[in-house]
Amino acid sequence: MPRTSEYAEAVYQFIQEHATIEDGCRVCREPLYPWMMEELRLDRREVKGIRTAVVKELERRGLVHRPNPRSVLLMLKD
């Protein structure tokens, strides 16, 4: 199974591809669950933990910010 950092690269690319501009900020509102299940061939249980780890990894790298952990909104930091 790929490591979190490998998933993080794929997820960050997805976020960038689906980002829109809102109030001068690049944001992604597309849910990660369906895409991760299909693209990364994960089941719903696997996706939950991996998505959390990946988003935290991207936040540590300073690439995204998730203002509310219960929301699908991700803000890209440029």
Summary of the structure (lengths in Angstrom):
residues: 78
radius of gyration: 11.8
end to end distance: 30.1
largest distance: 38.4
contacts: 198
relative contact order: 0.21
helix: 50%
strand: 15%
